[in-house]
Amino acid sequence: MTKQISEHDQVILAVALILRERREALNISQSDLARRSGIHRSYIGDFERGSRNISVKNLSRLAFALDVPVSKVLNLAEKRVATEGPFKPQKKKPTKVKVSWAYGALTAQDVKDALDKTKKTQKELAKALGISRFYVSMILTGARPFTPELQRKCLHVFADWHGDF
């Protein structure tokens, strides 16, 4: 059975759609909008997908950063709901990391590739593994052995960061 989305949620989804369209029309990235508005980029992404509600304060910040009056955004949203609704929240697309390794077969190059694809840093990996960033760089350059225990930990870290492989 499909869950019905309330009229109030429909307005919020329409506001999100209008603000995203305005941002895209101005050719502004979510990161740039975050800097202009003082709102975290992930909050903006969540809001644009409809998975987060927005306060009047944050709506005002976004509207100001996009150079559009809040009243106009709300009026357009109400009109959109009446003419185009119902809207559905978008699901966040999980980042899939394609790996071709299993326990004992993980190489330093595999880890480098996974770090690139996941946009994680050596520092983040070191913290997750409980070792120094220097030691991670030594492993990745081949100056230190990549033990099966560290390989197993790496697999678990990447699984935690990105779910199923």
JOBELQUI-V414146 format. One record per pair of residues at least 12 apart in sequence whose C-alpha atoms are under 10 Angstrom apart, sorted by the first residue. I is the first residue (numbers start at 1). J is the second residue. Records with the same first field share a line. If there is no record, write none. Layout:
I=J, J
//
This chain:
4=86, 88
5=86, 87, 88, 89
6=86
7=78, 81, 82, 85, 86, 87
8=78, 81
9=50, 53, 86, 87, 88, 89
10=50, 77, 78, 80, 81, 82, 85, 86, 87, 88, 89
11=74, 75, 76, 77, 78, 79, 80, 81, 82, 85, 86, 87
12=47, 48, 50, 52, 53, 54, 74, 77, 78, 81, 87, 89
13=47, 48, 49, 50, 51, 52, 53, 77, 81, 85, 86, 87, 88, 89, 90
14=48, 50, 73, 74, 76, 77, 78, 79, 80, 81, 84, 85, 86, 87, 88, 89
15=47, 48, 50, 54, 59, 70, 73, 74, 75, 76, 77, 78, 80, 81
16=44, 45, 46, 47, 48, 49, 50, 52, 53, 54, 59, 73, 77, 89
17=47, 48, 49, 50, 77, 80, 87
18=48, 73, 74, 76, 77, 80
19=44, 47, 48, 59, 62, 63, 66, 68, 73, 77
20=44, 45, 47, 48, 49, 66
21=48
22=63, 66, 67, 68, 73
23=62, 63, 65, 66, 67
25=66
26=66, 67
28=66
29=41
30=42, 43, 44, 45, 48
31=44, 45
32=65
33=61, 62, 65, 66
34=61, 62, 65
35=65
36=61, 62, 64, 65, 66
37=58, 59, 60, 61, 62, 63, 64, 65, 66
38=58, 61, 62, 65
39=58, 61, 62
44=58, 62
45=92
46=89, 90, 91, 92
47=89, 90
48=89, 90
49=88, 89, 90, 91, 92
50=87, 88, 89, 90, 91, 92
51=88, 89, 90, 91, 92
52=89
56=70
59=73, 74
60=73
94=162, 163, 164
95=117, 118, 161, 162, 163, 164, 165
96=117, 118, 162, 163, 164, 165
97=113, 114, 115, 116, 117, 118, 158, 159, 161, 162, 163, 164, 165
98=113, 114, 117, 164, 165
99=111, 113, 114, 155, 165
100=165
101=155
102=151, 152, 155
103=148, 149, 151, 152, 153, 154, 155
104=146, 147, 148, 149, 150, 151, 152
105=148, 151, 152
106=146, 147, 148, 150, 151, 152, 154, 155
107=139, 140, 142, 146, 151
108=136, 137, 138, 139, 140, 141, 142, 145, 146, 151
109=140, 141, 142
110=140
111=125, 139, 140, 151, 154, 155, 158
112=140, 141
114=158
115=158
118=158, 161, 162
120=158, 161
121=133
122=134, 135, 136, 137, 140
123=136, 137
125=154, 157, 158
126=154
128=153, 154, 156, 157, 158, 160, 161
129=150, 153, 154, 156, 157
130=153
131=150
136=150
//
